């Protein structure tokens, strides 16, 4: 197991020590070899990513079929839910001899995991082999699942680095992150902290008001980062402030890294103009079954064929298809034909392709949505993509807002939900919102949906639409 996995349970202890001790320990940790920190799996996946570039289509299909068969057989042999689902569907994993045969397996819905989580866990692995994670995804439907220690986190790191290398990433790069890190619950509190383990500056994405923006710019300029890693919504707020105040971005960057929210091409071009560097976009989810990133010179999203297997649902009237993903390498809890709820528009064959992989021109995932505080701060809904047990035993969560600084938190409980959980939910939500927000909590039988029946993270009566922003709750991007 990697040091990252071994030390992860001690993160809260590390965060609580004095800053001087934290800086000393972090600097010492930073000097360790990457393979020590991330383990053998990290080196294996880095090697796989290098070899993939020399593979032809047949090599890729062979690798994917091998991984799919391994995942199916493990699920059949050790995961009760799949044993039952395969039996009811008359699906036999040992009969899968081509990629196309996977289509006979039953689809997996998020509610299946919500209601039967422990039945998805492999009986071949002990509890110490798995890491519990939760996500609200792009829809506000909380799902808890398990990742494999020593595999899932090193794999993610190796694949992220392989994508970022397309825009100049190197080990040891200095990053400024503006991605939901909670620096304080005070609306007037500090906006940054320092991660000594990686030499990264972590900045709040919830204090980007005009009054605080000069402080952001000053801190970033003093840190001299190689990359700015930001929610698209945060990067757009900085860019729009610079244009409104007739200022120029003064910190040279190798690239701007934008993930976790949808960023369309006009917005991307606007950010590239303001920040004077390439903007790099990618798409993935916490379940670690699908990952796609832009090429080095084309704006297409290329799906990594060695990360997981991606199928696409039937196209709708606009040509969008749902992403259906099968995980590779996570033996403690495989996901097979998992309906992600995200939609893509596939690039046609006549579009110039940089890589011979499945590619999309657009991905409709999490939109840029905000709650607005009493002091005018904008809190991105992406911040509520909790990775702990706060939203356990809830089918869905949704914010409703009609005035700044006041919101209702609607939740749809499962039969396992206990009223005693409300205290931890209140604490988790309030920590993200801060002290200039009043929030009430209400159990509901159903949350509001879009006209197409998709769950909405936010129902807002506030008018937040501005240049470069998208605030409407829609199923798919506008043409």
VOGU-3710 file (C-alpha; in Angstrom, 3 decimals, decimal comma):
1> xxxxxxxxxx> 0,000/0,000/0,000  1,210/3,500/-0,796  2,235/6,054/1,833  -0,631/8,243/0,625  -3,134/5,543/1,576  -1,410/4,735/4,869  -1,244/8,375/5,946  -4,691/9,409/4,693  -6,438/8,574/8,018  -4,005/10,969/9,742
11> xxxxxxxxxx> -4,900/13,952/7,548  -7,075/15,618/10,197  -4,262/15,259/12,750  -1,807/16,842/10,307  -4,197/19,725/9,637  -4,502/20,421/13,371  -0,782/20,865/14,171  0,901/24,330/14,229  1,799/25,748/10,820  5,546/25,536/11,493
21> xxxxxxxxxx> 5,368/21,835/12,285  3,089/21,291/9,327  5,541/23,037/6,970  8,464/20,960/8,276  6,617/17,654/7,945  5,208/18,617/4,566  8,588/19,626/3,159  10,117/16,340/4,358  7,311/14,358/2,771  7,637/16,314/-0,478
31> xxxxxxxxxx> 11,261/15,190/-0,842  10,364/11,489/-0,875  10,447/9,675/-4,250  7,092/9,592/-6,030  7,056/5,796/-6,096  7,348/5,755/-2,297  4,494/8,174/-1,857  2,176/6,580/-4,410  3,343/2,967/-4,350  4,007/0,382/-7,057
41> xxxxxxxxxx> 0,628/0,943/-8,665  1,642/4,485/-9,587  4,663/3,281/-11,572  2,586/0,555/-13,227  -0,062/2,994/-14,452  2,497/5,527/-15,627  4,130/2,777/-17,690  0,732/1,713/-19,057  -0,015/5,286/-20,153  3,291/5,521/-22,003
51> xxxxxxxxxx> 2,792/2,160/-23,751  -0,774/3,054/-24,768  0,476/5,741/-27,144  2,044/3,030/-29,314  -0,985/0,737/-29,382  -3,229/0,263/-32,380  -6,970/-0,345/-32,218  -6,541/-4,101/-31,905  -4,144/-3,715/-28,960  -6,652/-1,478/-27,208
61> xxxxxxxxxx> -9,563/-3,857/-27,769  -7,491/-6,766/-26,502  -6,589/-4,913/-23,303  -10,173/-3,780/-22,716  -11,589/-7,257/-23,248  -9,081/-8,712/-20,793  -10,022/-6,129/-18,152  -13,762/-6,530/-18,750  -13,578/-10,315/-18,438  -11,565/-10,002/-15,236
71> xxxxxxxxxx> -14,057/-7,503/-13,788  -17,073/-9,616/-14,764  -15,697/-12,863/-13,385  -14,695/-11,267/-10,087  -18,149/-9,743/-9,774  -19,800/-13,050/-10,562  -17,667/-14,931/-8,043  -17,654/-12,527/-5,102  -20,279/-9,733/-5,331  -23,791/-10,794/-4,232
81> xxxxxxxxxx> -25,643/-8,056/-6,141  -24,070/-9,013/-9,458  -24,600/-12,717/-8,798  -28,318/-12,072/-8,438  -28,567/-9,511/-11,281  -26,633/-11,698/-13,741  -28,791/-14,695/-12,863  -32,051/-12,778/-13,353  -30,831/-11,404/-16,694  -29,547/-14,787/-17,875
91> xxxxxxxxxx> -26,138/-13,199/-18,361  -23,074/-15,429/-18,146  -19,712/-13,593/-17,881  -17,736/-16,587/-19,129  -19,564/-16,255/-22,466  -18,161/-12,766/-23,084  -15,653/-13,164/-25,901  -15,931/-9,702/-27,477  -16,487/-6,155/-26,300  -19,911/-6,156/-27,892
101> xxxxxxxxxx> -21,015/-9,056/-25,658  -20,958/-6,762/-22,619  -24,199/-5,156/-23,844  -26,074/-8,256/-22,610  -25,183/-7,431/-18,979  -27,800/-5,517/-16,956  -27,428/-1,779/-16,527  -26,483/-0,439/-13,101  -28,471/2,483/-11,650  -27,327/4,818/-8,873
111> xxxxxxxxxx> -30,305/3,805/-6,761  -29,103/0,187/-6,897  -25,930/1,264/-5,095  -27,816/3,515/-2,681  -30,062/0,652/-1,584  -27,653/-2,305/-1,763  -24,155/-0,902/-1,227  -22,714/-3,795/0,796  -23,910/-6,318/-1,798  -21,582/-4,722/-4,350
121> xxxxxxxxxx> -18,508/-5,285/-2,175  -16,313/-8,254/-3,047  -16,222/-10,932/-0,362  -12,613/-11,672/-1,361  -11,318/-8,441/0,208  -11,195/-7,333/3,816  -12,533/-4,010/5,082  -8,944/-2,772/5,470  -8,492/-3,064/1,679  -11,109/-0,491/0,803
131> xxxxxxxxxx> -11,646/3,250/1,131  -15,179/4,633/1,485  -16,002/7,654/-0,686  -19,231/9,484/-1,469  -20,171/11,821/-4,277  -23,094/13,936/-5,391  -21,834/13,707/-8,961  -23,239/16,216/-11,407  -26,819/15,717/-10,257  -27,055/16,036/-6,472
141> xxxxxxxxxx> -27,850/12,337/-6,062  -25,520/11,124/-3,264  -23,848/7,782/-3,895  -21,434/6,006/-1,571  -18,957/3,430/-2,859  -15,606/1,809/-2,140  -12,243/2,273/-3,842  -9,335/-0,141/-3,588  -6,514/1,052/-1,358  -3,109/1,023/-2,996
151> xxxxxxxxxx> -4,687/1,046/-6,470  -7,422/3,638/-7,008  -5,598/6,752/-5,744  -2,208/5,994/-7,402  -4,076/5,222/-10,619  -5,932/8,537/-10,531  -2,720/10,458/-9,923  -0,924/8,724/-12,791  -3,747/9,389/-15,254  -4,203/13,025/-14,226
161> xxxxxxxxxx> -0,491/13,644/-14,685  -0,568/11,941/-18,094  -3,321/14,342/-19,200  -1,710/17,438/-17,722  1,598/16,607/-19,407  -0,120/17,588/-22,642  0,093/21,201/-21,452  3,506/21,103/-19,801  2,951/19,449/-16,418  6,064/18,176/-14,639
171> xxxxxxxxxx> 6,517/16,604/-11,215  7,107/19,300/-8,612  5,078/21,975/-10,397  3,812/24,844/-8,232  0,029/25,076/-8,234  -2,528/27,552/-7,010  -5,840/25,759/-6,420  -9,169/27,612/-6,376  -11,403/24,564/-6,111  -13,669/24,568/-3,092
181> xxxxxxxxxx> -11,074/24,368/-0,346  -12,666/25,698/2,871  -10,228/28,183/4,386  -12,691/29,648/6,911  -16,380/29,773/7,767  -16,138/33,548/8,175  -17,308/35,641/5,244  -14,471/38,074/6,014  -11,890/35,463/6,983  -8,673/34,325/5,327
191> xxxxxxxxxx> -8,783/33,237/1,720  -5,793/30,906/1,516  -3,760/28,164/3,156  -0,551/26,403/2,196  -0,163/22,683/1,446  3,463/21,978/2,294  3,236/18,337/1,223  2,885/19,446/-2,412  4,040/23,078/-2,333  0,596/24,235/-3,412
201> xxxxxxxxxx> -1,330/27,377/-2,462  -4,968/26,536/-1,660  -7,424/29,401/-2,080  -11,100/29,687/-1,316  -13,483/29,647/-4,269  -16,208/31,157/-2,081  -14,744/34,601/-1,373  -14,263/35,875/-4,932  -15,956/39,225/-4,397  -14,728/42,453/-5,981
211> xxxxxxxxxx> -13,588/43,629/-2,537  -11,396/40,564/-1,941  -10,156/40,081/-5,493  -7,047/42,315/-5,133  -6,000/40,088/-2,230  -6,352/37,007/-4,432  -4,258/38,554/-7,182  -1,579/39,694/-4,739  -1,271/36,233/-3,170  -1,117/34,483/-6,525
221> xxxxxxxxxx> 1,505/36,868/-7,890  3,649/36,423/-4,779  3,451/32,618/-5,010  4,495/32,542/-8,703  2,678/29,327/-9,685  3,332/27,252/-12,782  -0,358/26,376/-13,087  -3,682/27,689/-11,881  -6,002/24,768/-11,062  -9,526/26,104/-10,673
231> xxxxxxxxxx> -13,194/25,385/-10,953  -14,264/26,892/-14,286  -16,738/29,088/-12,401  -13,929/30,435/-10,177  -11,631/31,120/-13,124  -14,452/32,961/-14,895  -15,108/35,158/-11,856  -11,433/36,163/-11,746  -11,360/36,828/-15,485  -14,557/38,863/-15,419
241> xxxxxxxxxx> -13,239/40,962/-12,543  -10,046/41,715/-14,481  -12,033/42,810/-17,522  -14,483/44,922/-15,499  -11,659/46,684/-13,691  -9,589/47,040/-16,908  -6,685/45,076/-15,472  -4,376/42,513/-17,055  -3,351/39,153/-15,652  0,285/39,560/-14,614
251> xxxxxxxxxx> 1,407/36,074/-13,517  2,857/33,930/-16,349  1,269/30,461/-16,387  2,056/27,287/-18,297  -1,655/26,479/-18,380  -4,961/26,878/-16,609  -6,365/23,506/-15,461  -10,176/23,448/-15,389  -12,134/20,401/-14,201  -15,226/19,389/-12,171
261> xxxxxxxxxx> -17,613/21,746/-13,981  -18,621/22,191/-17,584  -16,680/24,838/-19,522  -17,856/25,498/-23,060  -15,621/26,599/-25,920  -16,574/30,324/-25,860  -15,773/30,423/-22,143  -12,515/28,547/-22,709  -11,449/31,045/-25,378  -12,341/33,939/-23,097
271> xxxxxxxxxx> -10,173/32,487/-20,302  -7,272/31,879/-22,687  -7,460/35,487/-23,823  -7,504/36,872/-20,269  -4,928/34,541/-18,688  -2,668/34,405/-21,743  -2,191/30,628/-21,678  -3,806/27,390/-22,792  -6,853/26,226/-20,834  -7,021/22,468/-20,342
281> xxxxxxxxxx> -10,331/20,683/-19,681  -11,116/17,132/-18,632  -14,034/15,027/-17,450  -14,216/12,293/-14,838  -16,099/11,263/-11,735  -15,322/10,103/-8,221  -16,409/6,545/-8,966  -13,242/6,221/-11,105  -14,856/4,353/-14,004  -14,472/6,908/-16,809
291> xxxxxxxxxx> -11,976/9,642/-17,637  -11,614/11,901/-20,665  -9,328/14,827/-21,337  -8,534/17,235/-24,140  -5,658/16,559/-26,477  -2,584/18,742/-26,604  -3,724/20,601/-29,724  -7,418/19,794/-30,233  -10,428/20,621/-28,007  -11,907/17,110/-28,273
301> xxxxxxxxxx> -12,338/15,076/-25,085  -10,543/11,745/-25,553  -11,742/8,857/-23,371  -8,853/6,894/-21,870  -9,388/3,324/-23,101  -7,209/1,845/-20,342  -8,910/3,692/-17,474  -12,313/2,038/-17,907  -14,660/0,916/-20,641  -17,092/3,497/-21,983
311> xxxxxxxxxx> -20,343/2,667/-23,742  -22,841/5,214/-24,981  -26,613/5,092/-24,734  -28,878/5,755/-27,713  -28,720/9,320/-29,093  -31,532/11,712/-28,299  -33,041/14,207/-30,720  -30,039/16,524/-30,263  -27,433/13,800/-30,709  -26,409/13,481/-27,051
321> xxxxxxxxxx> -25,724/10,035/-25,592  -25,467/8,945/-21,973  -22,086/7,757/-20,685  -22,300/4,154/-19,425  -19,078/3,116/-17,700  -17,448/-0,122/-16,560  -14,570/0,226/-14,118  -11,140/-1,362/-14,429  -8,748/-2,189/-11,568  -11,132/-1,606/-8,629
331> xxxxxxxxxx> -11,492/-5,178/-7,405  -13,122/-4,368/-4,063  -16,226/-2,883/-5,719  -16,451/-3,138/-9,507  -18,960/-1,000/-11,403  -20,407/-2,685/-14,483  -22,457/-0,787/-17,065  -22,956/2,091/-14,633  -25,315/4,828/-15,822  -23,478/8,047/-14,974
341> xxxxxxxxxx> -26,257/10,511/-15,867  -23,757/12,518/-17,940  -24,218/13,039/-21,674  -21,776/13,557/-24,528  -21,862/14,444/-28,187  -19,475/12,144/-30,048  -17,007/13,639/-32,528  -17,661/12,478/-36,074  -15,008/10,669/-38,090  -14,373/13,704/-40,305
351> xxxxxxxxxx> -13,319/15,817/-37,296  -9,493/15,932/-36,975  -8,547/13,401/-34,284  -5,302/13,685/-32,350  -5,665/10,230/-30,762  -7,370/7,077/-32,127  -9,755/6,865/-29,157  -13,433/7,544/-28,563  -13,760/11,334/-28,554  -16,490/13,844/-27,755
361> xxxxxxxxxx> -16,976/17,460/-28,803  -19,133/18,272/-25,765  -19,747/16,793/-22,322  -22,814/17,748/-20,315  -21,951/17,174/-16,679  -22,050/19,526/-13,738  -23,146/23,036/-14,664  -21,819/26,235/-13,095  -24,372/26,928/-10,344  -24,099/29,264/-7,350
371> xxxxxxxxxx> -25,696/30,019/-4,039  -25,384/33,705/-3,114  -24,601/34,778/0,443  -25,876/37,861/2,277  -22,560/39,616/1,593  -22,589/38,761/-2,101  -20,232/35,782/-2,051  -20,923/33,099/-4,649  -20,645/29,521/-3,405  -20,350/26,995/-6,217
381> xxxxxxxxxx> -22,585/23,951/-5,859  -19,544/21,884/-6,828  -18,257/22,489/-3,294  -21,028/20,227/-1,993  -19,705/17,171/-3,802  -18,975/15,652/-0,381  -16,556/12,734/-0,161  -17,460/11,634/3,366  -20,566/10,135/4,967  -22,479/13,414/5,432
391> xxxxxxxxxx> -25,112/12,639/2,783  -25,379/8,900/3,468  -28,925/7,461/3,437  -30,287/10,223/1,215  -31,730/9,544/-2,230  -31,304/13,151/-3,348  -30,416/16,619/-2,076  -31,346/20,020/-3,460  -30,949/23,685/-2,554  -33,741/26,205/-3,031
401> xxxxxxxxxx> -32,960/29,926/-2,889  -35,020/33,038/-3,526  -33,059/35,683/-1,596  -29,329/36,206/-0,917  -28,053/34,640/2,298  -31,093/32,412/2,804  -31,587/28,909/1,449  -33,584/25,762/2,015  -31,866/22,383/1,903  -34,302/19,750/0,677
411> xxxxxxxxxx> -33,451/16,098/1,140  -35,187/12,877/0,173  -34,408/10,255/2,841  -33,991/6,531/2,283  -35,686/4,054/4,670  -32,338/3,787/6,498  -32,177/7,506/7,258  -32,155/8,510/10,919  -33,126/11,934/12,259  -29,915/11,862/14,280
421> xxxxxxxxxx> -27,998/12,394/11,020  -29,398/15,919/10,675  -26,804/17,377/13,028  -23,893/16,192/10,868  -25,694/17,299/7,686  -26,262/20,774/9,162  -22,630/21,018/10,235  -21,314/19,856/6,848  -23,522/22,213/4,848  -22,946/25,199/7,141
431> xxxxxxxxxx> -19,174/24,695/6,964  -19,340/25,144/3,203  -21,789/28,068/3,292  -20,137/30,178/6,000  -21,442/32,625/8,576  -23,372/34,908/6,189  -25,927/32,232/5,334  -29,116/31,058/6,986  -30,160/27,580/5,894  -33,185/25,523/6,868
441> xxxxxxxxxx> -33,609/21,794/6,302  -36,688/20,060/4,975  -37,416/16,406/4,218  -39,359/16,014/0,948  -40,973/13,137/-0,892  -39,551/14,359/-4,202  -37,072/17,026/-5,281  -37,775/19,242/-8,275  -36,738/17,945/-11,694  -36,062/19,547/-15,055
451> xxxxxxxxxx> -38,570/19,239/-17,880  -36,667/16,134/-19,023  -36,982/14,553/-15,592  -33,385/15,046/-14,462  -32,628/15,943/-10,859  -31,541/19,532/-10,149  -28,876/20,468/-7,599  -30,268/23,994/-7,312  -33,611/25,721/-7,745  -32,869/29,434/-7,679
461> xxxxxxxxxx> -35,012/32,495/-8,228  -31,961/34,774/-8,266  -30,775/36,242/-11,541  -27,070/35,407/-11,764  -26,546/35,199/-15,479  -23,594/37,274/-16,591  -21,037/37,303/-19,338  -19,370/33,908/-19,689  -21,598/32,244/-17,067  -24,245/29,559/-17,359
471> xxxxxxxxx> -26,778/29,521/-14,582  -29,772/27,764/-16,069  -30,563/24,298/-14,752  -30,625/22,352/-18,010  -30,095/18,743/-18,972  -27,613/19,365/-21,731  -25,631/22,312/-23,099  -27,245/24,625/-25,540  -26,110/24,485/-29,114
//
